[in-house]
Amino acid sequence: LLGWALVSVIAAVALVGIAGERLGLVEALVERIPPWLALAAVLAGGYPIFLNVVRALRNRAVTSHALMTLGILGAIAIGQYAAAAVIVFFMRLADFIEGHTTERSRQAIRELLKLAPDTARVEREGREVVLPAEQVDRGEIVLVKPGERIPVDGTVLEGRASVNQAPITGESVPVEKQAGAQVFAATICERGALRLRTERVGRDTTFGQIIRLVEEAEASKAPVQRFADRFTAYYIPVVVAVALGTYLVGGRATAAVATVLVACSCAIAMATPITVLAAVGRSARRGIIIKGGRYLEALAKVDTVVMDKTGTLTLGRPEVTDVLALEGESEAGLLALAASIERRSEHALAAGIVGAAEGRALVLREPKEFEVYPGEGVAASVDGISALCGTERLMARLGIGVPEPVVAQARRLAEQGRSVVLVARAGRITGLVALADTIRPEVESAIAALRALGVRRLLLLTGDRREVAAAVAHRLGVDFEAEVLPEQKIRVVERLQREGRVVAM
């Protein structure tokens, strides 16, 4: 509301000025202003500006205010005190707008800082004590209760909890954390309690580094800002030379000063930093971290956008739709086995399987010797027997044969856009679990907006089966590459860059 109020005031001032000029009221008003009053207004209002110009010149720097100061001095020299006062007024108005924008950006940083808790529960000498978060030492044990924000970066030693990592990763779905998992400061322990070992505190945490990035972004200059500075440095000598030439040719000081005054807008020198600052600050309030103005400008050149599927194009909350148990297995037994294997996994599909089993009140066993195969599945020992959940590719790599009926059923389910998890025990396939994730309601409009902005290629990059990726990509009208492991995704981006594309992911 304050921003719109400011725009309204500026628009009103501009409208009154234009109307007054057309009706001759401005000239009449200027004639009635006593010179001493106008001069006093120039000195009182322009003092901070003049001081900054002098300081900049001492450092051999030229700012946009230098030319305007020259114009003010020229106007005073020929007795146009009211004109000098008008220039000061608009300079201060521009400074006010920039100051207002800067303050809003700083407020965005202050709002981000509020996400980090001020205190931490620490175990010291067998007692639980509450300390300021910045006084926690590396290696100390921190306790986090349900509903609290985690005060440090660390590793979970004991406990199990559902943690909302949206302030750090942007994930909309809480992530299950247990012994061995990494947690971040400013994330929220929504369900469960944790006992963790501190690794980083304060500005050294991941959250602290995000804050630093925002601060550096606001302090850094975009290429257009650097151009504006260079433009001003070359522009002023040219204007002064033209003004001197005007005086030498015509012999009129008024014409020379008028030349300087006409050139006093320097809008590009003032507008660009304000624009970048406002964009960085507003983005920070929306949870978007921009490292600097040059990245804002780079966005305008992007012609290819690469996207993950789970949690990006979809809600990231897969739900079990089908459970296919082979002969000798029950659906409930298969689901309980799959959920037991997946209990320690942080993948969204694992959360869906565990949630389905808990929803049916099935008894889950504690997995031993848990092992993750990134992008392919997980393995564990359940009741002393080796068990496995994962893709057909993982089964083949580990030498586990998949019966043809299971392959055919998995393909049919995948063609319907469902993710298929094969389940094996003691080296034999026992069945499969299929899950479906819902495409985010805003995705189609976002893709349309990207195309309207000139993005020529949109690429879905996923580790899921080709049939699943094809179903999602066909619905959204984008290209896709499937069965891509996490470490392979960077290679896809590098390949696109070698093809001459400007890629955002």
DADA-V135091 format. One line per field, one symbol per residue. ss: DSSP state (h for helix, s for strand, l for the rest). phi: phi as a letter, one per 20 degrees, with the letter a starting at -180 (. if undefined). psi: psi as a letter, one per 40 degrees, with the letter a starting at -180 (. if undefined). A space follows every 50 residues. Layout:
# DADA-V135091
ss=???
phi=???
psi=???
This chain:
# DADA-V135091
ss=lhhhhhhhhhhhhhhhhhhhhhhlhhhhhhhhllhhhhhhhhhhhhhhhh hhhhhhhhlllllhhhhhhhhhhhhhhlllhhhhhhhhhhhhhhhhhhhh hhhhhhhhhhhhhlllllssssssllsssssshhhlllllssssllllsl llsssssssssssslhhhhlllllsssllllssllllsssssssssssss lhhhlhhhhhhhhhhhhhhlllhhhhhhhhhhhhhhhhhhhhhhhhhhhh llhhhhhhhhhhllllhhhhhhhhhhhhhhhhhhhlllllllhhhhhhhl lllssssllllllsllllssssssslllllhhhhhhhhhhhhlllllhhh hhhhhhhhhllllllllsssssslllssssssllsssssslhhhhhhlll lllhhhhhhhhhhhhlllsssssssllsssssssssllslllhhhhhhhh hhllllsssssllllhhhhhhhhhhhllsssllllhhhhhhhhhhhhhll llssl
phi=.fffffffffffffffffffffemfffffffeffgffffffffffegfff ffffffffeldddffffffffffffffeneffffffffgfffffffffff fffffffffffffffefecbececlmdecdcggfefefnfeddcdgneef ebeadfebnbbededgfddnfedgdfcbgnfecdfnedefbnccccefdb clfefgffffgfffffffefdfgfffffffgffeffgffffffffffffe mdffffffffffefflfffefffffffffffffffendedfrffffffgf efccddcfefndedfmcfcfdbcddfgncdfffffffffffegefdffff fffffffffeleedeefdlfbddgmcqccaddlndfbbcreffffffemd fdgggffffffffffendeddedcblmcfdqbcdccdefgfeffffffff ffenfecdcecbeffgfffffffffemcfbcdldfgfefffffffffffn eeddc
psi=ddddddddddddddddddddddeedddddddehhdddddddddddedddd ddddddddefihiddddddddddddddeegdddddddddddddddddddd dddddddddddddedhidiihihhfeihihihdeehiheihhhhiheiih eihahhdiihihhhedddeehehihhhaheihiiieihgdhiiihihhdi ibeeiddddddddddddddihidddddddddddddddddddddddddddd ehddddddddddeedfdddddddddddddddddddeehhheiddddddde ehehhhiichecdiefgiihdihhhiheiidddddddddddedeieiddd dddddddddefihiihiifhhhghedaiiihhfehhihhaiddddddefh hhiddddddddddddeeihhhihihfehheaihiihihhhdedddddddd ddeehdhhhhhieiiddddddddddefiiihifhideeddddddddddee ihhh.
